[in-house]
């Protein structure tokens, strides 16, 4: 590749033949990614003509030689563009986060840089900065995840409804709309909701629904039921149960003549839809109709 191909490429001056040759070079993909990433960032305004005029005004009149400056001026312009590209790309790439997500009816296992393990439940997202991980073990969670945290410095799970902080332990966090639950299975976790901190030892769970928090017991050295392909609930409003059923099976559920605020205690299978529907309908004495990926829950008196 000729040395001036980069400058001509930045100025859109390459011929078709030169462009084809430039694309074959090993450096082309790198330059392309830098150019694409830097285009997303705003760079400070720089008036090259104004700066050049300032230089001209300070030139001494005693200079005996005359130089043709336009090629050098063009070189400075290209150099400035390259400098902006490299600087902008450095800051852009250094702030990129690792992101993992799951769709409906999907789970995913993730290994963090310190070998901590995370399992994402359906319809969830986890992000963190790998570059800052050694000094900042922070993750952002939207949805539900089970954590096995390697011992070390403080580990923090940030959600829209609360903050969970540990040093090394096993716990589950669920962050859904107006639903936030943290269950500690091993060690000790600190949970902060609306500025109020709660120490949660192993075998305990804290649940906040629509701003109201309650405590309950959980199995010590256990794990959340969804890791065993079951979803369990204890005195949870039915509409949250229905939301979870939709996530696990990627189905569309509607209700008719049913109080979805009534509390449900029970378990449904995440692997057998027919069985799951019966596990919900029988205890509540309601009916269901399954048509493809659509489900209707209805009271017996409904047509």
N, C-alpha and C positions, 0 to 999 in steps of 0.2 A: 504494500500500500504506500502511495506517495505521501510525503510528510505534510503536504498542504491540503490533503483530502479533508481533514477535520475542520479546518477553517472554512473551506469552500462549502462543506456540508452545513455548517452552522449558518452560512449566508445564503443557502439554497442556490449555490452556483455550480454544483456538480452536473456534468452531462449524464445522460442515461447510462452510458458505458461506465463512467467513473463511479456512479452511484451503485451500479451492480457489483463492481469490483470492491467498493468500500463495504458493502453488505456482507461480502464473503470473509472479511477480516475478523479475527478473534475479538478485536476491541469494539466492533460495531454495536453488539448487543449491550455492552456496558455503557457506551455513550448514549444509546437509545433510552435505556432505563433511567439514566441520570437526567436526560432532557425531559422525559415524561414526568418524572417525579417532581422536578423543579418547576414544571409548568403549573403545578397545583399551588405553589406558594407565591406570595406577593413579595417582590423584591423592591428595595428602595429606589426612587427615581434618581436617575443619573443623567445629567445633560452633558453629553460628550462635547458638543459644539461650544457650550458655554465654558467648559473647563479648558478646552483648547484655546479659545479666545483669551482666557486669562493668562495662559502660558505665553501667547503671542505678545501680549502687552508688556510682559516682563523681560522679553528678549532685549538684549543690549543692541543698540544701533551701530556699535562699532564692529560687529561681526563682519569680517571681510568676505566670508564665503556664503554662497546661496545654495540651499538644499531643497530638493523636491520632497515635501513632507507628507504628501497624501498617502503613499504606501505605508509609512510608519503610523500615520493616523488610523488607517484601516486596520493595521496590526493591533493597535491599542484597543480599538473597538472590539475585535474578536477576543483579545485577551480578557477584556472586561466581562464579556459574555461568558467565557469559560469560567472565570473566577466566580461569577454569580451562580452559575450552574453547580459548580463544585460545592460552594458554601451552602447554598440552599438545599442541595441534595443531602449534605452531611446532617444538617439539622432535621430535615424531613425523615431520613432513614433512621436517625437515632431515637426518634420519638415513636416509631412504629410499635404497635402492640401485637403480641400473639393472641389470636382469637380462635375459640373453638365453640361450635354450636351443634345442637341436635334438632331434628325435625320431630313432628309427631311420630309416635310409635318407634322411636330410636333412642338408644343409649350409647354413650361413648366414654372410653377410658382414656385418661390423659396423665402423662408423667411430667411433672414440673422439673425445672432445672436442678432442684435439690433432691430429686427422687421422691418427693411427696407425690401421692397418688390422688387423683380426682376422678370420680365417675359421674358423668352428667346424665340426669334423667331426661325424659322427653321434653321437647320444646324449651330448651335452656341454652344459655350462652355464658362462657367464661373468658375473660380477657386478663392479660398481665403483661408487664414489660420484662422481657428476657434480659435486656441489656442492663437493667437496674436491679435485677433479682438478687445479686449478692448482698446489696445494701438495703433492699426494700422488698420483703416478701409480701407483696400486696396482690390480691386478685379481686376482680369485679365480677359479681354473679347476678345474672338475671334468670330466674328459674329455680331448679333444684339440683343439688349436687352433694355427694358423699365424699368426705375428705379423710385421708390418712396422711397426716402431716409429719414429716421427718423432723426430729428434734433440732433445734437451732435457735436463731433469733426470732423475734416476734413475727407471727404469721397472721395476716389480717384479711378477712373476707368482707368486702364492701358491697352493700346492696342499697336499693333505694329506700328501704324501710328500717334498716338497722346495720350494726357493725358487730362482727364476731372476731375476737382476738384470742390467739392461743400461742403456745410455744412448741408443743408437739403432742398431738392427740388424734382421736378419731371422732368425727361428729358429722351431722347432716344438717344442711341449711336449705330451707325452701322459701323462696321469695316470689310470691305471685301477687296479683292485684288484691290489695287489702288483706293479704294473708302472708304472715311471716312466722316461720317456726324453726327453732334450733334445737337439736337433740344431741346430747353428749353421751357417747358410748364408752369413752376412755379418757382419763385425765381430767382436765378442768378447762372450761372455756369462759370467756368474758363476753357477754352480750349487752350491747348498748342500743336501747330503743328510745327515741325521743329524748336523748340526753341522759337517760337513767340507766345505770349499769347494773347488771345482774351477774353474779358468779354462778356458773352452772357446772356442778360436779358430775362425774359419770353416773349414769342412771337417771338423769333428769332431762326434762324437756320444757321449753317455754314457747307458748303459742300466742301470737298477737293477731287478732281478727278485728279489722275496722277500728283499731286504736285501743282495744281492750286485751290485756295480757292475762294469761292463766298458766299455772305450772302443773306438770303431770310427771308421772314416773315413766322410765324407759328401761329396757334390759341393759345391764352392765356387760361390757365386752360383746355386745350384740352388733347388729347392723340394721339399717332401714329395710322394711319389708319389700320395697320395690326392687332391691338387689336380688331377691328370690322370686321375682316376677309376680308379686302381689302388691296391691295398694290397700293399706289399712287406715281406718279412721275411727276416732273415738269422740262422739258427740260433736260432729262437724256438720255445719249447715249443708243440706243436700246439694245446693248449687255448686259448691266447691268439689263435691264428690263427682258430680256430672262433668265438671270441667276437666278433672283428672282422667275420667273415663274417655273423654274425647281425645285428650293428649296421647293416651296409651294405645288407642286403636285408630286414630285419625278418622274419626267418624263425626257426623253432624247430628246432634241430639236436640230435640225439642220436647217440651212438656205441655200437658193439657189438663187443667183442673187439679193441679198438684201444687202444694205449698213447698216451694224449693228452699224455704228458710227453716223447715223442720230439721231436727238434728238426726244424723245417721251415725250408727256405730256398727262397724262390720268390715269385711275384707272382700275384695273382688280380684279375680285372676287377671293378670296382664297378658295371658297367652290364649285364653279361650273366651271369645266374646259372648257366646250364648250363655256360658256359665256365669260370666261377669254380670250380664243383664239380669239373670235370675237372682244372683247374690244381692242385688240392690232392690229389685222389685218385690221379691217374696217377703222380706222383713217389713217393708213399708206397705204391703198389701196393695200394690198397684200393678198395672199391666204394662206391657211393652209390645211394640210392633217393630220388627227389623226388616227394612227394605233396602237391600244393597248396602250402601254406607250411611244410610239414614235410619235414625232410631227415634221413635215416639214413646215417651212414658206418659201414661194417662191413668186417671182414676177409673175404677170399674164402671161407674155410672156414665162415663163418657161414651159416645157412640164409637 
